[in-house]
Amino acid sequence: MSFWKASGATNLETGRIVVVGILKEQDKSLHKQMENHLADDLCNLGYDAISSIELYGVKTLEGLDEKQIISKLSNNDITAVLTIVLLSKQKEKYHVPKSMFDLEDRYNSNDFSIYYTAIYNRIYEEGYYVNDTNYFWESNLFSVSDQKLLYSVQTQSFNPFNKASLAHEYGKLIIYDMLENNIIKDIHKRRE
């Protein structure tokens, strides 16, 4: 994970934050889950946050120019935009030998014939193929009033269990990083 933040304090406690996913059409089912999880995580800290799909519908800000987007955000009292961008999704297939870890005890023998048989079987035994998926993400936080970038982070997800867990884990990761870097605060804790 790598991040950048603007110098100077940023107050996001007043106003509304909209979470905007920017994903390809084939990832639209993931899009909604990603937005909702991140918006909910912000709400759980005391922020007024909403998903762009909930606010504007599935087409979000599609087809609008810069002035129209800013106008639409301002009309809904949005003070900040937090984006979720799927930069890349890479699939990789590789072979795993069947008995990759089963032979460890056999190697402890000083007997050449045991070693030879173990290695020979390992090389010629059928294995299986594994498909891994790597997701490369970027999130940016912008203030709407001056259209300045306040925070940017790039992350990688590896083989998520399912879309819901991917969205949940990504939300937790981004929120944790924003808290650690004083971009946001737990408003509820400060009020207690």
N, C-alpha and C positions, 0 to 999 in steps of 0.2 A: 504494500500500500504506500502510495506517495501522496502528499497533500501540499497545498499552498493556501495561505490566508493573507488577506490585506492587512496592512498595518492600521492601527487605530481600533477603538472599541466600536462594536456594532450592537445596537439595541433592537432585537427582534421581538421583544416582549409585548409591544403594542402593534396592532395591525394584524393582518392575516398573511399566512404563508401558503402558497399553492405549490403542490408537488406535481411536476410535469414530467411524464415519461416520454422519451423519444426513442421508439423502437420500431423496427420494421414491421410491416403488416403481418407477416407470419408469426410474430411474437406478441400479438395483441392480447392473447389470453394472459400472458405473463405481465403485460403492461399494466393492467388494472390492479393485479395483485401487488406489484411493486409499488405503485402509487399509494394504494390504500395502506399497506404496512408502514411505509415511511411517514405518511400523514398521521396515522394512529399513534406511532411512536412519538411524534412531536406533540400531539395532543396529550399523551400520557405524562409529558413533562410540564404541561400547563400552557402550551402555545395554541393559538387559534390557527389550525392547519387543516387543509382540505385537499383532496385529490382533484386534479384538473378534470378527470372524467366525471366525477360527481358534480363538479361545478358547471362544466361546459358541455358534457356529453363526450361520446367516443371520438369525434373529430377534433376535439380540443381547440387548438388555435390554428388548425390546418387551413392553408390558403390565405391567411391574413398577412398583410405587410407589417413592418415594424411599428408604424404609427397606430394601426388598428389593434395590434396586440397590446401595446402600452395603454391605449384607451380602454380596451376591454378589461385589463387588469385593474386599472385605476377605478373604473366604474364599479368594481366589486371589492373595493377597499383592500386590494392586495398590496402589501408593502414589500414582500420578498417572494422570489421564485426559486425553488429547489428542483433542479433537473435530475433525471435518472436517464443516462444514455447507455445503451448497449453498443459499445464500440465494435465488438467482434465476438463471434461464437465459433470456436474451433473444435472439431471432432477429430479424435485420434483413435486408431485401432492398433492394438499390439498383441503379440502372442505371449502367453504365460505358460511355461512348462508345467505339466501336470504335477510332478513331484518336486517342485522347486525347493521346498523346505524339509521334505521328508528324509533327506539323505544325510543330515548333519552328523548323526551318530556314527554312520558308516565311515565318514571321513576320519574319525578319530583312530581308526585302526591303522596299523603300520603294514598291513597285508596288502600287497599290490593287487592281488586277484579281487579282493573285496572292493578296493578303490576303482579298479578298471570296470567291474560289473556295474557299480553304482553310477559312474559317469556314463558308461555306454547306454544304460537304461534311461538315464536322464536326457540324453541327447536324442534318442530314438522314440521315446514315449510320446504319445499324442498329448497335446496340451489343450488350451482353450484360448479364445480371443476375447479381449476386453475392449469395450468402447468407452472412452473417456470424453467428457465435454468440458471445455474451459470457456468461461464467460469473462470478458474484459469489460469493466464498467467505468463510467466517469459520472460524477455528480458535481454540479456547480450551484452555488448559491449567489443570486443576484439581488440587489436592492432595486425596487421598481422606480423610485423617485429619481435617482440619478443614473440608473442602469449600469451600476458598477458591479464588478465581480468581487464578492466578499470572501469566497472560499471555493476551493476546487480539490477534488480527491479522485484518484484512480485506483481501482481495486481489481482483484481477480477472484472468481468463484470457480471451484473445481468439483465436478461431478455432484451436483445437488441431488438430493433424494427425490424431490419433486418440485414443482413450481411454487407451491405454497411455502415449503421450507426455504427455497432460494430467496423468495421475497422477504420472509421473516428474518433470515440470517443477514441479508444485505441491509435491511433496515436497522437491525441492531448494530451492525458494524459501523455504518455511517453515523448513527446517533452517538455511539461511543466515541468515535473519532472527533466529532464536533464538540462533545462535552470535554474531552481531554484537551482540545486546543482552544477552549474558551470561545467558541463560536456561538454556542447556546449554553443555557444553564438549566438546571432543574428548578423551574419556577415554583413548583409545589413545595419543595424542601425549603426554599428561601422564605416562604410565607408562614411556615410552621414555627 
